[in-house]
């Protein structure tokens, strides 16, 4: 109604949003009770850390349109600030409860965001990306050379068990650390989601889409980019502080180019156009980097191949695929295409088995031949120097390729028919 103050207007209760956040919190609480093994707790802890890191990066890339090649600088430096504060607290020189250490890391990341961000945000686009790359190289080199702050190549170690236990909580057991990470992860997710709906978050979208028009209506685009980077660096620093607690050591790897590249991959795989995209990407990336790396040294090859396939066939990320299927469900068309999805998925598994067999046998012969040519894969022992395993791999490639191509054509045909029907219904 015109003339009615906005604070008096009725705003309907968003049940879906509350259910989503409530379900997310419930999942975080319940998972450690289901997967109680130490390895599972470690994996989930690292997923939580990566979620915060990826969401902070998406504040730059997805919401601000700033492609950074050095975002690990802020999480890494925040981790170093946190580890030094934790060591001071452990020595009794200062008072600092461990549960607040991620906030210290966040403030450390924000501090360096103020310094480096003022320089990097002077320019946008490709120039911004190149400047961030240069700063990342400088900090990476500085970290390996300096021992005063970075501890040299060995890094800085610490002990997270400090002070007296509170209600029996010492943060010694991994499950207690997980719940601390889960709380900070949930809070950070909520705050970053809230930021995306603030005036600064909205104008950051405007600067991303049309900086000339934003300047025309009176906004300083450099200042908007700078403030966005500072907030992003703050949350990246929180992830660095959580990493310090989890690993009890901070090494120069946390500011390396590989760390910055990793968060870029995770964010893009999940989908930069959706808030929950980086969350999915962080889970997938952690699966490759933590879970899969324990089974094969070729995990980076699989991750790189997965990233290439996502760029080629689903540039919107995993989130875009999910959203498209939700739209089909809402229009009651999903079950029509679901059988063809199942056929494509089954044939895709055959291709995946062929890929894994080929890659692992190649790796065994080229990189691990000193340990012999006998290997175990899928619970089967065989000699990869023999002709039979390679013949099986070729057979899987041929059969899987033919079946997948047929299933793909059916999916494309049915998808086209559904889209045509929807367009006719709208007309």
Long-range contacts (C-beta under 8 A, 24 or more apart in sequence): 21-190, 24-186, 24-189, 25-186, 28-182, 28-185, 28-186, 29-182, 32-175, 32-178, 32-179, 36-175, 38-174, 41-174, 41-175, 41-178, 42-174, 42-290, 43-286, 43-287, 43-290, 43-291, 44-178, 45-174, 45-177, 45-178, 45-181, 45-246, 46-246, 46-286, 46-289, 46-290, 47-282, 47-283, 47-286, 48-178, 48-181, 48-182, 48-184, 48-185, 48-242, 49-181, 49-185, 49-239, 49-242, 49-243, 49-246, 50-239, 50-263, 50-266, 50-282, 50-283, 50-285, 50-286, 51-185, 51-189, 51-278, 51-279, 51-282, 51-283, 52-184, 52-185, 52-188, 52-189, 52-235, 52-236, 52-238, 52-239, 52-242, 53-236, 53-239, 53-263, 53-266, 53-282, 54-263, 54-266, 54-267, 54-270, 54-278, 54-279, 54-281, 54-282, 54-285, 55-188, 55-189, 55-192, 55-235, 55-275, 55-278, 55-279, 55-282, 56-188, 56-192, 56-232, 56-233, 56-234, 56-235, 56-236, 56-238, 56-239, 57-232, 57-236, 57-263, 57-264, 57-267, 57-278, 58-267, 58-272, 58-275, 58-277, 58-278, 59-192, 59-195, 59-196, 59-204, 59-228, 59-231, 59-232, 59-235, 60-228, 60-229, 60-232, 61-264, 61-267, 61-268, 61-272, 62-267, 62-272, 62-273, 62-277, 62-278, 63-196, 63-201, 63-204, 63-205, 63-208, 63-228, 64-204, 64-205, 64-207, 64-208, 64-225, 64-228, 64-229, 64-232, 65-124, 65-207, 65-208, 65-209, 66-121, 66-124, 66-128, 66-129, 66-208, 66-225, 66-228, 66-229, 67-128, 67-129, 68-120, 68-128, 68-129, 68-132, 68-260, 68-264, 69-129, 69-132, 69-133, 69-136, 69-257, 69-260, 69-261, 69-264, 70-132, 70-133, 70-135, 70-136, 70-139, 70-257, 70-260, 71-132, 71-232, 71-236, 71-260, 71-263, 71-264, 72-136, 72-236, 72-254, 72-255, 72-256, 72-257, 72-259, 72-260, 72-262, 72-263, 73-112, 73-116, 73-135, 73-136, 73-139, 73-255, 73-260, 74-109, 74-112, 74-113, 74-116, 74-232, 74-233, 74-236, 74-237, 74-240, 75-105, 75-109, 75-236, 75-237, 75-239, 75-240, 75-243, 75-254, 75-259, 75-263, 76-139, 76-143, 76-240, 76-250, 76-254, 76-255, 76-256, 76-259, 77-108, 77-109, 77-112, 77-139, 77-237, 77-240, 77-255, 78-105, 78-106, 78-107, 78-108, 78-109, 78-112, 78-233, 78-236, 78-237, 78-238, 78-239, 78-240, 78-241, 79-105, 79-237, 79-240, 79-241, 79-243, 79-244, 79-250, 79-254, 80-108, 80-149, 80-150, 80-156, 80-240, 80-250, 80-254, 81-105, 81-107, 81-108, 81-109, 81-111, 81-237, 82-108, 82-237, 82-240, 82-241, 82-244, 82-245, 82-250, 83-156, 83-157, 83-158, 83-244, 83-249, 83-250, 84-149, 84-156, 86-158, 86-160, 86-162, 86-244, 86-245, 87-156, 87-158, 89-162, 89-163, 90-158, 90-159, 90-162, 97-163, 98-160, 98-162, 98-163, 98-171, 98-180, 98-245, 99-180, 101-241, 101-244, 101-245, 102-184, 102-238, 102-241, 102-242, 102-245, 103-238, 103-241, 104-241, 105-237, 105-238, 105-239, 105-240, 105-241, 105-242, 105-244, 106-234, 106-235, 106-237, 106-238, 106-241, 107-234, 107-237, 108-237, 108-240, 108-241, 109-233, 109-234, 109-235, 109-236, 109-237, 109-238, 109-240, 110-230, 110-231, 110-233, 110-234, 110-237, 112-233, 113-229, 113-230, 113-231, 113-232, 113-233, 113-234, 114-230, 117-225, 117-226, 117-229, 117-230, 117-233, 118-226, 120-229, 121-222, 121-225, 121-226, 121-229, 122-222, 124-211, 124-221, 124-225, 128-225, 133-257, 136-255, 136-257, 136-260, 137-257, 139-255, 140-252, 140-255, 140-256, 140-257, 143-252, 143-255, 144-252, 150-252, 151-250, 151-251, 153-251, 153-252, 154-251, 155-249, 155-250, 155-251, 155-252, 156-249, 156-250, 157-248, 157-249, 158-244, 158-248, 158-249, 158-250, 159-248, 160-245, 160-248, 171-245, 177-245, 177-246, 180-242, 180-245, 181-242, 181-245, 181-246, 184-238, 184-242, 185-242, 188-235, 188-238, 188-239, 189-279, 191-235, 192-235, 192-275, 193-275, 195-231, 196-275, 200-224, 200-227, 200-228, 200-231, 204-228, 262-289, 265-303, 265-307, 268-307, 268-310, 268-311, 268-317, 269-306, 269-307, 269-310, 269-317, 269-318, 270-317, 270-318, 270-319, 271-316, 271-317, 271-318, 271-319, 271-320, 272-317, 273-316, 273-317, 273-319, 273-320, 274-317, 274-319, 274-320, 274-323, 276-319, 277-317, 277-318, 277-319, 277-320, 280-317, 280-318, 280-319, 280-322, 281-317, 281-318, 284-318, 296-360, 296-363, 297-363, 297-367, 297-368, 298-359, 298-360, 298-363, 301-359, 302-359, 305-355, 328-418, 331-422, 333-418, 333-421, 333-422, 336-414, 336-418, 337-411, 337-414, 337-415, 337-418, 340-407, 340-410, 340-411, 340-414, 341-411, 343-403, 343-407, 343-410, 344-404, 344-407, 344-408, 344-410, 344-411, 346-403, 346-407, 347-400, 347-403, 347-404, 347-406, 347-407, 348-400, 348-404, 350-396, 350-399, 350-400, 350-403, 350-404, 351-396, 351-397, 351-400, 351-401, 351-404, 353-378, 353-396, 353-400, 354-393, 354-396, 354-397, 354-400, 357-389, 357-392, 357-393, 357-396, 358-393, 358-397, 360-384, 361-389, 361-390, 361-393
